[in-house]
Amino acid sequence: MSRAAAVKKGRAGKKKKRRADIRKVIADARDAARPTGAQAARIKRMADMMLGLVSEEAAKHPEILDVEVGGSYRKGTWLAKPEMDVDIYLRFDRSTGQDRFKDVAIDVGRAALKDFAPYLKFSDHPYVEARLQKGVLANVVPCYDAEEGQWQSAADRSRFHVQYMTRKLTKKMRDDVRLLKSFLKANGLYGAQVATNGFSGYVAEVLVSHYGSFGGVVRAFARDVVPGSVIGRAAREFTGVISIIDPIDGNRNLAAAISSANIVRFVLACRAFVREPSADFFDGRRAKRSRRVARRHWDNLLVVRFGFGKRAPDVIWGQTKKSAAKLAKKMAQDGFAVHRYGAHVEIGERRGYLFVLLGATEISPVYVQYGPEFSMSENLDAYIGKNLGDSEMMWVDAKGRLAALKKWDDSRADVHARRLLNRENAGGSADALLLPPGREGRPKVWIGSAADLGAAARGAAEELIATDAAIVRLS
């Protein structure tokens, strides 16, 4: 056998072995993701009980035409761990006004779940949630009895989603949806909530139904999905990194709710899995983050902690993420080198965190402020009169502009951020812009210490100062 033939045979053997490895890893992970008979029986009891309680309360309101179980439980794609939702939909007559629609749904949900400490959650409209048992959440969600395409509320599509997926997904494909959800969870990419901006359960169903299997999804994202890719049949053009079209509504791009960063992380995770398949892509063990430069980056991490009152999770998460972006932008405008920024929220403790990774924690104590050019001579005297007194020096630069050397009030990052966040020193408006409205107490600002961070907040900070797990997996 020639050398070239031997090399070709060796490559073919490795490729065959890799395919066999992928099939075995997928088969084992699929079995692990499938609920046991005992788990299925338990959830059925919960769903039947829920349906009975909600139906009894709904019967008191003529606006409600029907009550039905929906979501991943109805479609057979639910995961048993760590927690799953049982969704009960209240289908309202189309003539019901929005206010009545919301009020009746809340009344029914609270009355039906009164023994389980119900509470309100918010999406496009409020709905009632409660924890029935450990690992089982119940949601009572209103929708209209809408015709397909004639949506009156965000939940109106849900009934059609159930019908489509029940018809489209085979038993194996339902298990592959569970497998894809496990893959997304283990890689920190699962969940449509604002905290994650990841892949929803319905997106996982759409991808498996489109590509036919978990393997088909992974191979497509590893090799074929590129910026501008459209998955499904779109009724119009969309902007964004990629488009994932809702199969029952061609005007809806499901990928719009997924952050660009998470789409890229998913692509990297798929490439890493295809290259070297293993069980830890599914069981929650994340790839080790690089620690070689983490200590140095801790020393450059600006942390702001603040308290807040009772808030809906998606609302406070959205506001805290915006606050982190605003603070980072303001710090950069004021001369600090900003590398990355992020946010973290602890709902139970009602604490929020802003993180800003800086190039340095102190900048030059002076900066140059440029004034008008000679062509705007009528403004020269005014600029000089206003700025000469508080400038270190002033000159005319080579372009004919007035320039003033000014001194920062504070050149340390923590002092600077504290001033920005302090209402008294910022004219009463800056903290309203830089922190979520309704915050409680004074914010605490510090640099370079994890001592005042709980385990969850420390983990969020470490994500910001180390190499992404998706990149580590691919290395």
N, C-alpha and C positions, 0 to 999 in steps of 0.2 A: 504494500500500500504506500502510495506517495505521501510525502509530508503534508501537502495541501489537502489530500483526501483525509488524512488522519485528523488534521485540525478541524476540517468540516464535520467529521463524524463526532469529534469531541464536543463541538458547539451544539450539534443536534442533540447529543445526549444530555447536555446541561439544560437545554431548552425543554426537553421532554421531562426531565426531573423537576424543573421549576413548575411546569404545568401540573405535574402530579402533586407537588407540594401545595400549590394553590388550591387544588381541588380538595385535598385532605383538610387543610386549614379551614376552608369555607364550610365543608361538611360538618366538622366538629363545632365550629362557631354557630352554625345554623341550628344544630341540636341544642346548644346551650342557650340560644336566644328564644327558643320555643317554650311557652309556658307548660308546666306540668299539668297533669290531669287534676291534681288537687288545687293548683292555682286557678285553673279555668273554672272549676266548680265553685270556688270561693268568690271569684269575680261575678259569676252568673248570679249567685245568691244576692250579692250587693246590687247588681243592676236590676234584678227583678224587684227587690225591695224598694229601690229608688223609684222605679217606674210606677209602682203602686202608690207610694206616698205623693209623688208629684201629680199623678192622674187624679187622685182624690181631691187635691186642692184646685187643680185646673178646672175640674167640673163645675166649680162655683162661678166661673167666669165665661160667659157666652162668647166673648171675643176669641177664645182659644178653641180652635177647630180640632186639634189633635196633639197628642203627646207621644214622642217616640225616642227610642235610644239611637244615638248616632255616634260619630267619631270613630276612633280606631277600634273600639270594642266591637261595634257593629260590623266593621269591615274586616275584622279578624287579623289586625296588624299590630295589636297592642303588645307592649313589653311588660313583663311581670315585675321587673326591678328597674330602678329602686322604687318608683312610684308610677301609678297609672291613673288616668282619668276615666270616669264614667260620665259621658255627656248625655243629658236629657234635654231634648229640644221641645219648646212650646211653639206650636205653629199657629200664628194669629191670622185672623181674617184680614185681608188686604186693606179694608176700609178703616182699620184701627189707627188712630192718630199716634204720632210718635211719643207724646207724653204718656198717653194711656198704655201704649205698648211697653214702655219702660217700667211704669209704676206697677202694672199688673204682674209683669214678669218678676219683679223684685218681691212683691207680696207673696206670690206663689212659691218662689224659691225659699224665702225665709220661713214661711209656714211649713212647707214640706220638710225642711231640714232643721227645724227648730231644736231637735234633740242632739244636733251635731255641731253646735256653735257656728252657724253660718256667717259669712262675711261677704262683702261686695268686692268684686274685681271689675276692672275696666278694660275693654277693648275699644271697638268703635262705639259701643254702648255698654252700660253696666250689666253684669250678670252675677248670680249668686254661686258661691263655692263653699264647700265644707269638706272636712276630712272624716270619712265614714269609719275607717279603721287605719291602722298603720299601713302605709303603702297604697291606699285607695282614696282618691279625691273624687268628689261629685260636683258636677257643674250643671246648673239649670240655666239654659241659654234660650232667649227668645228669637224667633225668626218669623218672617211672613210667609203666607201660602202663595209664594210668587211663581209666576210662569218662568220658564228657563229664559234667562237673559233680561228679565224685567225685575231686577233686584231692587228691593226697598231697604234692605239692611245688609250688613256685611255677612251675617250668618245665613242668608237665604240660599246661598250656593251649597250649604252643607248637605242638604237632602240629596241634591244632584250628585255631589261627590260620592256619597254612599252608594247611590244607584250605579254610578259609573264604575267605581272600584269593585263593587260586588260582582259586576258583570265581567270586568276586565281581568282581575287578578285570579290566577289559579292558586291551588293550595301551596304549591312550591313557591310561587311568586309572593304570596302572603308571608311565608317564612323568610323570603329574601328581603322583604321590606323590614322585618324585624332585625335581620342581619345588618342591613344598611343603617338602621337606627342605632344599633349597638356600636357600629363602626364610627358613626358621627359622635355619639356620646363619649366614647373612649378617647376621641381626638379633640374634645372640647368644642364641637361644631354643631351640636344639636340644640334646637330650641328657637322658636320665633320671637320670644320675649325680647324686650329692648335691652336687657342685661347681656344677652348673647348675640343678637342679630345673626342667628345661625339658620340652619336648615330645619324647617318645620316637619312634623310627621307627615303632613300631606305632600310636601315636596318629595320626601322619600318615596311615598307611594307613586307619585307621578313619574319619578325617575325610573323606578323598577318597572312600572307598566310600559314606559316608553322603550327601555332598552331590553326588557324581557327577563332580566336576572340581576342579582347583585354583581356578579362578575362582569356582566355587560356594562353596568354603570361605572364600575371601577376602571375597566379598560377604556371606556369612552373618555372619562375625565383625565386619565393618565396620558392618553395619546392624541385624542381628536378634538377635545373642547379647547377652543382658543378664544381670545377676546372677540366679541361680536357673534359668537355662536348662538343659534336659536334652537332650542329643544322643544319640539312641538309645532303646532300650526298657529301662527300668529295672525290676528285680524288687522294688525297695524304694526308700524315700526316702533321699536322701543330703544331707549338709550340705556346704558349700563354696561358692565363688564360682559355679562351673558344674559340671555333671556330663557326662562323656563316657563312655558306657556301653560296656563290652566286649561286642561282638555275640555272643560265644559264652559269656558269663557275665554275666547281668543283675544279679548281686549285686556286680559289680566296677566301681568308678568310676575310670577311668584318669586323670581330672583331679586326683585326690587327691594324686598325686605331683608335680603342677606347682604352683609357688608362685603365690600370688595376684598378686604383682607381675608375673610373667611372663605370666600370662593377660591382664592389662591391657595390658602392652607389646605383646602379639600383636594385641589389638584395635586399638591405636593404629597399629601398623605396617600392618595391613590397611586402615584408614581412609586412611592416608597414600598407600598404593599405589593405591587406587581413585581418590583425588583427583588424584594426579600419578604415573602409572606410569613407572618407569624401570628400566634394567638393574642399577643399583647396589643394588636390593633383593635381588639374587640372587648377585652376584659377590664378596661379602665386603667391599666398601668401605662402611664404616660412615658414617653421617651425622656431620658435624663437631660435636664437643661445644662448647658455649659456653665461651669462655675469659675472658669479661669480668670475672668475679669469682673465677676459679680461684686467683689468687695469694693473695688474702685468705683463701680457704678452706684453702689449704695451711698458712698460718700458724696455723690453728685445728685442724689434724688431729693427733690423738694416735695414735702408731704403737707397737705392741708386736711385737717379733720374737722368736721362740723356735725352738729346734731340737727335733727328735723322732727317735726310732728308726725302724726299718723298720716301716711300718704299711700296712694296706690303704687305698687312696686314699679310698674312700667313708667308711671309719671315721674317718680323720683329718680329712677335710673336714667331716663331721658334727660332730665334737667341736670343731673350730676355729670353726665358725659358732655353736655354742652358747656357746663361750667369749666370742666378741665380744658376743653378746647379754647375757651375764651381766656383763661388764665395763661395758658401756654402762648397764645397769640400776643397777649399784652406783655408778657415777660420778654418775648422775642422783639417786639417793637421797642422795648426799653433797653435793648442792647445785650440781653443774655442769649447765649447759644442754646437753643432748645432742640434736643435730639428726638425725644418721644414724649408722649403724655398719655395718661389713662385715668380711669375712674373705678371706684369700687363702692358698693352699697351693702350695708348690713341691715336688712329690713327689721329683723327682730330687735336689734339693739338701737335702731333708728340713728345710725351713724353713716356718714358719707365721707369718702376720701377722694382727693384730687392728687394725682402724681404727675410730676414734671421732671423728666431726666434732662439735666443740664450738662453742657460741655465744661462749665466751671461754675462754682458757686459765688464767685466774686468777679466783677467787671472793673474796668478802669474807672476811677472816681470822677473823671471828666469826659465830656462828649462835645461834639461840634454841632451847633445849630446854625443852619444856613438861612440867611435872610434874603431880601429882594435883590434883583439885579439892577444895574444902572438904568435899564430900559423902563423900570418902574420907579423913576427918580422921586416921584411924589411920595413914595412910601419909605424912602431911605431915612429921612429925619425921624419919622414915627418909630421905625424899628430901632434906631439908635437910642432914642429917648426911652423906649420901653425896656431895652435889654442891656444897655451899657452898665447900669448900676449893679446888676447881679451876675455879670460875666467876669471870668478870670482874665480874659483878654478879648479883643475884637480886631478884625482885619478885613481887608478886601482880598479875595482869593484870585487865582489866575483867570477865572472866568468872569471876573467883575462882580461877583456876588459878595455881599456882606456876610461875614462868618463870625460867630461868637463861641468862645470856649466856655462851657458851663459845667457846673459841678452837680453831680447827682445828689439828691437828698440822702440816698442810701445806695451803696454799691454791692452789699451782700444780698444774695437771693432771698433768704428767709425774711430779712428786714424789709426788703422791697415788697415782697408778696404780702407781708403783714400790713404794710401801709396801704396797699391796694385794696385789701379786704376790710380795712378799718373804716367804718362809717364816718366817724368824727373827722378823720384826717383826709377823707376822700370826697368831701362835699355832700355826703349823705346819699350818694347814688351808686358808687362803684360796687359796694358789696351786693346790691340788688342785681347788678349786672353779672358779677363774677360768681355768686353763689345762688343756689336755688331759692326762690321766694319762700318765706315761711320757715326759714331755718331757726333753730333755737340755740341760744347762748353764743358766746364768742368763738370763732374758729381758732384752732390751735395750728401753728405753723412751725415746722422744723425741717432739718436737713440731716440725712445720713444715719438715721437710727431706726432699728426695727423694734426697739424696746416697747414702744407704745402701740404696736400693731398686734392685733389678734391673729390667730392662725390663718383665717380666711383673707384678711387684708394683707398679711405678709405674703401669702401666696400670690395675690394679685400684683403686689409690688415686684415680686421676683419674676413674674411673667414679663414685666416691663424691662427688667435690667439683665435679661439673659437671652440666649438664642432661642427662637421659636422652636417648639417641639417638632413641628412639621419639617423644619429644615434639618434638625438633628437626625430625624428618622431617615432623611434622604441622603445624609452624608456617608 
